[in-house]
Amino acid sequence: MKKLMKKLEDVYAAAAFAEAGEYETAIGIMREEKRDQTRKQITKRPGTQLRA
C-alpha cells in the first residue's frame, strides 16, 4: 500500500509541476521513480565478492 501511495504522490507532483510549466522538474520526478525501481531489481548473488 505504501508503494502505491508513493507512486501516486510522485505522479501528482509531476503533474502539478508540468501544469505550472516546469517540464524539466516533472520529467526529473518521473525519472527518479524509474531509477529507484531499477536499483531494487539489481541484487547481489550469494557467494560472489566484488573486487576493486
PyMOL commands that set and color helices and strands:
alter all, ss='L'
color gray80, all
select helices_A, chain A and resi 2-19+23-41
alter helices_A, ss='H'
color red, helices_A
deselect
rebuild
show_as cartoon
